[in-house]
Amino acid sequence: MKPRIRALVVGGPMYDGLYQTIELFAQHEGVDIEVVRAANHPDLNQRIAQAFAQGAGFDLISTHSKYAPAQKQWLQPLDELLSQEELSAFDTRALELARIEGVLFGLPRNLDVKLLHYRTDRVAEVPPTWEALVLTAKSQPKYGFVFPGKGSGLFGHFFELCGSAGHYLYEADPPYPHAQHPAGLWALNILAALSQSAPKETTEWEFDAVTACFAAGEASLTTDWPGSFHRYKKSPIRDLLGLALYPKGPVRRATYAGSHTFALARSSTERPLALALLRHLTSREAQLFEARQGTLPARRDALEAIRQETPPNTLEASRWYLLEQALHYAWFPPKHPRYAAVEAVVAANLQSFLRGEQSAKATLERMDREGRQAAEGVG
């Protein structure tokens, strides 16, 4: 009988392509592999917590640098399983994101940082500031700027807007929000202004819905992750797509960023095979495969390979340059076991604000109060 391992991974258009390579790996290694896909990251987080609390036998999981601290007790430290030569292929920033209190608990799948996307037939000049972007969005024929109006995506816009006003949203340990700040009010006002040019359904949209709207040609501007690029290349706006760095805020540029990772389960009884699958999913070939779909690889050798095979003087070539530039403005959330709960509180209050259910003052107050309770595990 063949040995058998199980993997629990995040699903969706940005991620599913890579999993097609697992079957060939399984045939080569002579192993049966069951791949369970979660619908999105909140679903994945819930499934991980439930599965390991119940003793379910997963050998490998996909996770994220901001969520892994909550899963640390179930993850296998990797420093003694991987050589320095293997690790040297990865971007040092990506490896640092995969560490928790100095210990490596995952291998980076990518570096995730966003760019401004716009239609070149509607936007003649890239807005240099967020205020200019608001004015440009309001002048558009249908939808101006589209963005996620719930969950992690909405949180991310507020987080990076605060950053562009010179304020890191979190403080203290455990990190809780400090939204009652001039930067917090400015960020809320920008979000409210942008929502005026967005669809009424915005407060029910997450990342994929935003990508679908922009790819269909219904909006003039958005921001998006590298992994969505393959959808735009096949869309009605493929010849009308422009890319740029984020607008500046009152103080700086700041771009919500992070890193997806693959990790081993501490409880795996098939560790050598699980480790082989981990190496496969983070190999040069795997990251080059995803880079061809648009993802910014965490491996330097994969990044160099995709840049060499990209024709010069094209949008694709410009995009690789812009993504590397955008990393200079990356704005990373804190690492903390209760981070996801705090993020959810901030997002829920922002959603209520955009729906007109509470004032800016009440929104900032509640984010601070409820966010601190979530950070401390109260309630």
Buried (B, 14 or more C-beta within 10 A) or exposed (E): EEEBBBBBBBBBBBBEBBBEBBEEBBEEBEBEBBBBBBEBBBBBBEBBBEBBEEEBBBBBBBBBBBBBBBBBEBBBBBEEBBEEEBBEBBBEBBBBBBBBEEEBBBBBBBBBBBBBBBBBEBBEEBBEEBBBBBEBBEEBEEBBBBBBBBBBBBBBBBBBBBBBBBBBBBEEEBBBBBBBBEBBBBBBBBBBBBBEBBBEEBBEBBBBBBBBBBBEBBBBBBBBBBBBBBBBBEBEBEEBBBBBBBBBBBEEBBBBBBBBBBBBBBBBEBBEBBBBBBBBBBBBEBBBBBBBBBBBBBBBBBBEBBBEEBEEEEBBEBBBEBBBEBBEBBBBBBBBBBBBBBBBBBBBBBBBBBEEEBEBEEBBBBBBBBBBBBBEEEE
